[in-house]
Amino acid sequence: MTRKKSLKFEDSMKRLEKIVDQLEGDSASLENSLKLFEEGMKLTEECRKMLEKAEEKIKNLLGEKD
């Protein structure tokens, strides 16, 4: 299960990198740029949540509960 989540995180980061490359390029239309931006924002939020869960797990393992 942990491995699957790690892969999802890494896959999401790779997709975000591709989105940034596309947005930085000149070939994307305004409509496509907006769709890419929206997808990027959703992926960013998913990654943030995964990182928060990982941080919480690490704190629990170290005995540093909030």
C-alpha positions as CSV (number, residue, x, y, z in Angstrom):
1,M,0.0,0.0,0.0
2,T,2.8,2.5,0.8
3,R,4.6,1.6,-2.4
4,K,1.4,2.3,-4.4
5,K,0.9,5.7,-2.8
6,S,4.6,6.6,-3.4
7,L,4.2,5.7,-7.1
8,K,1.0,7.8,-7.3
9,F,2.9,10.7,-5.7
10,E,5.8,10.4,-8.1
11,D,3.5,10.0,-11.0
12,S,1.6,13.1,-10.0
13,M,4.9,15.0,-9.7
14,K,6.0,13.9,-13.2
15,R,2.6,15.0,-14.6
16,L,3.0,18.3,-12.9
17,E,6.4,18.8,-14.5
18,K,4.9,18.1,-17.9
19,I,2.1,20.5,-17.3
20,V,4.6,23.2,-16.3
21,D,6.6,22.5,-19.5
22,Q,3.5,22.8,-21.6
23,L,2.4,26.0,-19.9
24,E,5.9,27.6,-20.3
25,G,5.9,26.7,-24.0
26,D,4.2,28.8,-26.7
27,S,2.1,26.1,-28.3
28,A,-0.8,25.8,-25.8
29,S,-4.0,27.8,-26.6
30,L,-5.6,29.9,-23.9
31,E,-8.4,27.3,-23.4
32,N,-5.9,24.4,-23.2
33,S,-3.7,26.4,-20.8
34,L,-6.7,26.9,-18.5
35,K,-7.4,23.2,-18.5
36,L,-3.8,22.4,-17.8
37,F,-3.7,24.9,-15.0
38,E,-6.8,23.4,-13.4
39,E,-5.4,19.9,-13.7
40,G,-2.1,21.2,-12.1
41,M,-3.9,22.8,-9.2
42,K,-5.8,19.5,-8.5
43,L,-2.6,17.5,-8.7
44,T,-0.9,20.0,-6.4
45,E,-3.6,19.7,-3.8
46,E,-3.5,15.8,-4.0
47,C,0.3,15.9,-3.5
48,R,0.0,18.3,-0.6
49,K,-2.4,16.0,1.1
50,M,-0.2,13.0,0.6
51,L,2.8,14.9,2.0
52,E,0.8,15.9,5.1
53,K,-0.2,12.3,5.7
54,A,3.4,11.2,5.3
55,E,4.6,14.0,7.7
56,E,2.0,12.9,10.3
57,K,3.0,9.3,10.0
58,I,6.7,10.2,10.5
59,K,5.8,12.3,13.6
60,N,3.8,9.4,15.0
61,L,6.7,7.1,14.4
62,L,9.1,9.5,16.1
63,G,6.6,10.0,19.0
64,E,6.0,13.6,18.2
65,K,2.2,13.9,18.3
66,D,0.6,17.3,17.9
